Amino acid sequence: MNESSKIDIHGILAKLPHRYPILLVDRVLEVEKGVRIRALKNVSINEPFFQGHFPHRPVMPGVLILEALAQAATLLAVQSYDFSLDENHVVYFAGIDGARFKRPVEPGDQLLLDVTLERAKAGIYKFGAKALVGQDIVAEAGLMCTMRRLDC
């Protein structure tokens, strides 16, 4: 793995418009431009969603696992195609296919976000994505995203 392919939280903040409490990528371990990304999300009991989901048995909502995967996918696209997301640009979900959740994600888990670029055409990006805890796949889906200018 190339040391320059790692991105710390400062680099993530420079590349993604997301901020607390919706920023869901803590570190990028590896980026292979135009191919794949591996990133981490540390799941802490201090996450605001655990207050209501569920107080008696905290579980990370599946939709937030998908959002973490989408943020990792966005970082892969930004790194691969050298565009920047500023106040005039945003990346939107265009589709989620075949989402499956295999087991709950709980406080103390570390999500490994593994995303592969399958296709990029006409501003639409298609990814294969899976989230793992240890060696166990906890969620997987096909994701489609698009970048848009906000003033259009």
N, C-alpha and C positions, 0 to 999 in steps of 0.2 A: 504494500500500500504506500502510495506517495504521500509524504507529510503535507504537501501543499494541497492535497485533496480534502484535508480535514477543515472544518469550519467551526469555530467556537461561537458562543452566544453573541458576541459583538458582531461577528460577520453575519450571523443569521439576522440580527436586528437591522443590519445595513441592507439586507437583500429582501426581507419580507416586511410588508406593512403591518402585520399583526402585532399586537401588544397584549400584555396581561389584561384580562385573564384568558384570552383566546390563543395566545402564542403557545403552540403545543410541540415544538421541536427545541430541544435543549442543546444538541450537539450533532454535527455531521461527522461521521467516522470515515466515510469514503465517498467520493464522487468519481464516476467514470463518465465523462462528458458524453452526452448523447446515448448513454447506455443504462446506467443504474446509479442509485444512491442508497447508502445505508446511514440511518440517523437514529438518534436516541431521544426518548421522552421518559424522564424520571417521574414516576407517579407517586405523589406525596399525599398524605392525609390532609395536608393544608390546602389542597385544591378546593376552590369554592363550590364545585358541583357536588362534592361528597356530603355537604350539609343536608341535601335533599335527596340524594340518590345512592344509597338509602341509609338513613341515620343508623339503623340497627345492623346493617351489613353493607358497608360502602363498596360500590362497584362503579368503575368508570363507564359512563354512557357510551354505547356503541357508536353513536353519531360523532362523538368526540374522538374515538379511535380513527374513524374514517377521516375526520378533519385533520388529525395529525398526519395521516398518510397523504392527504391532499397537500398539506404544507410541505412535506418532504418532496412530493412530486413537483411542486412549484419551484422549490430550490433546485431540483434537477434541471428543469426547463430553463430557469434563469442562468444557471451555470453553463448549460449546453449551448444556449443561443444568444448569450451576451446581451440580453435586454434587461432593463432595470424597471422595477416597480416603484414608481414615485407617486406623488399625490394625484397624478393624471392617469395612472394605469392601475388596473386591478385584474386579478385572475379569478374567474368564476368556475364553479362546477358546471359541466355541461351534461354529465351523466354519471351514474353509478350502476354498474352491472354486477350481478351475481354476488352481492355482499353476503358473507357468511361469518358468523361469530361462533367460535369453537369452545371458548371458556371465558369466564369473567376475568377482568383485570382489576386488581385490588391495590390499595395503598402499599407501597414498598416494592411493587413490581417495576421493572425497567423494560419499557417497550422498545424493541428493535424494529425500526420502520425500514422495510426493504422494498424499494420501488424500482421497477424496470420500465423504461420508455419503449413502448411497442410501436408507436407511430406518431409522426408529427406532419400534419398536412393542413395547409390553408388556415393556420392559426389555431387548429384544434390538436390537442395533445392527448394521446391515449396511453394509459399506464396499466401495468399489472402491479398490484400492491398487496403486501402481506405484513401483518404485525405479529411479532413473536415475543414471548416471554421465555427466556432461556432458549431451549430448542423447540418449544411448543408453539405452533401457529395458533394465535388467539383470534385473528380476523384476517379475511382476505376479500379482495374486490377488484373489479376492473373500474378504473376511474377515467373520466374524460374531463378536460379543463380547457378553457380558452382565456386569452388575455384581451382586455378591452380598454380603450381610452375612455375616460369618464366624460370628456367634453364632446363626445360624438353622439 
